[in-house]
Amino acid sequence: MAVHLRRTRSLWVTAAAVLAVAALSACGSADAADPVAAPSAGAPTEAAPTGAVRPAIKGKLRGYGTVRQLSEAADLVVRGEVEATGFRVDEVLRAANGTSVGAGTRITLASLDRGVADMAQMSTLTAGQVVVLYLAKDPAAPTFRTLSGDFGVFDVAGAGDDAVVVSRSQAMAVSGLVDEDPAASGHGFRTTLGQVRAVATQVK
C-alpha cells in the first residue's frame, strides 16, 4: 500500500510539472504570435516628393461679352503703337478713375501674373503693332495691364473711323459691341475704329 501511495504521489508531481511547463509554453507562444500592428490600407501615408514646386494657380480670367463691358471696366482705353520699351499712346478713347494719360504719352505695360490659369494662352505684344487696348491701372505701380489678357487687345489696320479693329484672340473675345451675340462667341470679333470710339464715349 505504501508503494502504491508513493507511485500515486510521484505521478501527481509529474503531471503538475508537465501542466506548468505547458502553461508557460502557451504564454510564450501567445506573446510571440502577437503581431506588430501594421498600417491599414486606408491609413494616410506621407507623400513622396514629386520634384519642383509648381506656382499656385490663382484663378481663371474674367470673360467679357461686349465692347461696352470692356469700356465700362477699363481705367484706360487707348489706341497706339507697341514700342520696344513700352507703349506710345496716339489717342485716348476713354480715361476713368483718375487716370490722366494724353496723346503722345508713353506708358508701361505689365504682363499677367504667371500664376493665372489662362496665362499660357495669352499672345505677346511686340514692337510695331498698332492696337486698341483696354487697360487696368496697377494701384501699386505706374503700369497698366490689358483687361483679362487678350480680351483687352484689338489689332488695328487702316486709319480714320473706317480702320478695321479685330480682336487679338478668337476664343478670348467679345461677341458684340453693346449686346452679346451667342452665335459669334468663340469666333473672334471684328468692327471699326469709329464704332469702338462711339461705344467708349457713351460710357459714363
C-alpha positions in Angstrom: 0.0 0.0 0.0 2.9 2.4 0.9 4.5 1.7 -2.5 1.2 2.4 -4.3 0.8 5.8 -2.5 4.4 6.8 -3.3 3.7 6.0 -7.0 0.5 8.0 -7.0 2.2 11.0 -5.4 5.0 10.8 -7.9 2.5 10.7 -10.8 0.7 13.8 -9.4 4.0 15.7 -9.1 5.0 14.7 -12.6 1.6 15.7 -14.0 1.7 19.0 -12.2 5.2 19.7 -13.6 4.0 18.8 -17.2 1.0 21.2 -16.8 3.2 24.0 -15.6 5.6 23.6 -18.5 2.7 23.5 -20.9 1.1 26.7 -19.4 4.4 28.5 -19.7 4.9 27.4 -23.3 1.4 28.5 -24.2 2.0 32.0 -22.7 5.3 32.3 -24.6 3.7 31.2 -27.8 0.8 33.7 -27.4 3.3 36.5 -26.9 5.4 35.5 -29.8 2.4 35.2 -32.1 1.0 38.6 -31.2 1.8 40.6 -34.5 3.0 44.2 -34.6 0.2 46.4 -35.7 0.5 47.1 -39.4 -0.9 50.3 -41.1 -4.2 49.6 -42.6 -4.8 50.0 -46.3 -6.8 53.2 -45.7 -4.3 54.8 -43.4 -2.7 58.0 -44.7 0.9 57.9 -45.6 3.4 60.7 -46.3 3.5 61.6 -50.0 6.9 61.3 -51.6 8.4 64.4 -53.1 7.4 64.9 -56.7 10.0 67.4 -57.8 9.9 71.1 -58.3 7.1 73.0 -56.7 4.7 74.5 -59.3 3.4 78.0 -58.9 0.0 78.2 -57.3 -2.9 78.7 -59.7 -4.7 81.9 -58.8 -7.8 81.5 -60.8 -9.3 82.0 -64.2 -9.6 85.3 -66.0 -12.9 87.1 -66.2 -14.6 87.0 -69.6 -16.2 89.9 -71.4 -19.1 89.7 -73.7 -19.2 93.1 -75.4 -17.0 96.1 -76.2 -19.3 98.2 -73.9 -18.4 95.9 -71.0 -14.7 96.3 -71.7 -15.1 100.1 -71.9 -17.0 100.2 -68.6 -14.4 98.1 -66.8 -11.3 99.7 -68.2 -9.4 102.5 -66.4 -7.9 103.5 -69.8 -8.9 102.8 -73.4 -6.2 103.8 -75.9 -5.1 103.5 -79.5 -1.4 103.5 -80.2 1.7 101.5 -81.1 3.7 99.0 -79.2 7.3 100.0 -78.8 10.4 98.1 -77.6 10.3 99.8 -74.2 6.6 100.4 -73.7 3.5 101.7 -75.5 3.0 105.0 -77.3 -0.5 106.5 -76.8 -1.7 108.1 -80.0 -5.3 108.5 -78.9 -7.2 108.3 -75.6 -10.6 106.9 -76.2 -11.6 106.9 -72.5 -9.9 107.6 -69.2 -11.6 106.8 -65.9 -10.9 106.6 -62.2 -8.5 109.5 -62.1 -6.3 108.1 -64.8 -4.5 111.0 -66.6 -2.9 110.0 -69.8 -2.8 112.1 -73.0 -1.8 111.6 -76.6 1.9 111.3 -77.1 2.4 109.8 -73.6 4.4 106.6 -73.2 3.1 104.1 -70.7 4.5 100.8 -69.3 2.6 97.6 -69.9 2.9 94.8 -67.3 2.3 91.2 -68.1 -0.2 89.0 -66.4 0.7 87.1 -63.3 2.2 83.8 -64.3 0.1 82.1 -61.7 -3.1 82.8 -63.6 -4.5 79.7 -65.1 -5.0 81.1 -68.6 -1.6 82.7 -68.9 -0.3 80.1 -71.3 -3.0 81.1 -73.9 -2.0 84.8 -74.0 -0.5 86.4 -77.0 2.5 88.7 -76.9 2.6 92.4 -77.8 5.6 93.2 -79.9 7.1 96.4 -81.2 5.4 97.9 -84.3 1.9 96.5 -83.6 -0.9 99.1 -83.8 -3.6 98.2 -81.3 -6.5 99.4 -79.2 -6.0 98.4 -75.6 -8.5 98.2 -72.7 -6.3 98.6 -69.7 -6.5 98.4 -65.9 -4.1 100.5 -63.8 -1.9 98.8 -61.3 -2.8 100.5 -57.9 0.7 99.9 -56.6 2.9 100.8 -59.6 2.8 103.2 -62.6 1.9 100.4 -65.0 -1.1 99.0 -66.9 -2.3 95.5 -67.7 -4.7 94.6 -70.5 -8.1 93.5 -69.2 -8.2 89.7 -68.9 -5.2 89.3 -71.2 -6.3 89.0 -74.8 -9.8 90.2 -74.1 -8.5 93.7 -73.9 -6.3 93.6 -77.1 -7.6 94.6 -80.6 -5.4 94.9 -83.6 -5.9 97.9 -85.9 -5.5 98.1 -89.7 -6.0 101.3 -91.6 -6.7 104.9 -90.5 -9.7 107.0 -89.5 -13.1 105.8 -88.4 -13.1 103.1 -91.1 -10.0 101.4 -89.7 -10.6 97.7 -89.1 -10.4 96.6 -85.4 -10.1 92.9 -84.8 -9.9 91.0 -81.5 -6.5 89.6 -80.9 -7.9 86.2 -79.9 -10.6 84.0 -81.4 -11.6 82.4 -78.1 -10.9 85.2 -75.7 -13.0 87.8 -77.5 -16.2 89.7 -77.1 -19.2 88.8 -79.3 -20.8 92.2 -79.8 -20.5 96.0 -79.5 -23.3 96.6 -77.0 -25.2 93.3 -77.0 -23.8 89.8 -76.9 -24.2 87.6 -79.9 -24.1 83.9 -78.7 -23.7 82.7 -82.3 -20.5 84.7 -82.7 -19.0 83.6 -79.4 -15.6 81.9 -79.8 -15.1 83.1 -83.3 -13.4 86.4 -82.7 -14.8 89.9 -83.2 -14.5 92.5 -86.0 -15.6 96.1 -86.0 -14.4 99.6 -87.0 -12.4 102.2 -85.0 -15.4 104.6 -85.4 -17.7 102.1 -83.6 -15.2 101.5 -80.9 -14.8 105.2 -80.3 -18.6 105.7 -80.2 -19.1 103.0 -77.5 -16.2 104.4 -75.4 -17.7 107.9 -75.4 -21.2 106.5 -74.4 -19.8 105.0 -71.2 -20.1 107.3 -68.2 
